[in-house]
Amino acid sequence: MIFAIARLALMGFVILSVIYVLLSLYSRSVRREKLENAWEAEGRPGEREEFVRAGLAEYDSSLRRKLILGVYVIPPIVVGTLIYAINYW
């Protein structure tokens, strides 16, 4: 029984890690695209790569990026709640 729970936790962690990486890459690429479009809309001030790099530095410390970590919190809570509800209600 303990091995089954450990295996579930390990597989869950691996799956959630893959989802987290994919979601992070997607979110960063969307942000990069928006920054590139903003650079062109603002009349191309300065170097494009420098503008995008500064914008991505802001993104790295933003709340949006930290919210993606919810991938590790929400699914285990849902699974734990379901297991509890099925076994004890």
Secondary structure, DSSP 8 states (H G I E B T S, - for coil): -HHHHHHHHHHHHHHHHHHHHHHHHHHHHHHHHHHHHHHHHTT--S-HHHHHHHHHHHHHTSHHHHHGGGGGTHHHHHHHHHHHHHHH-
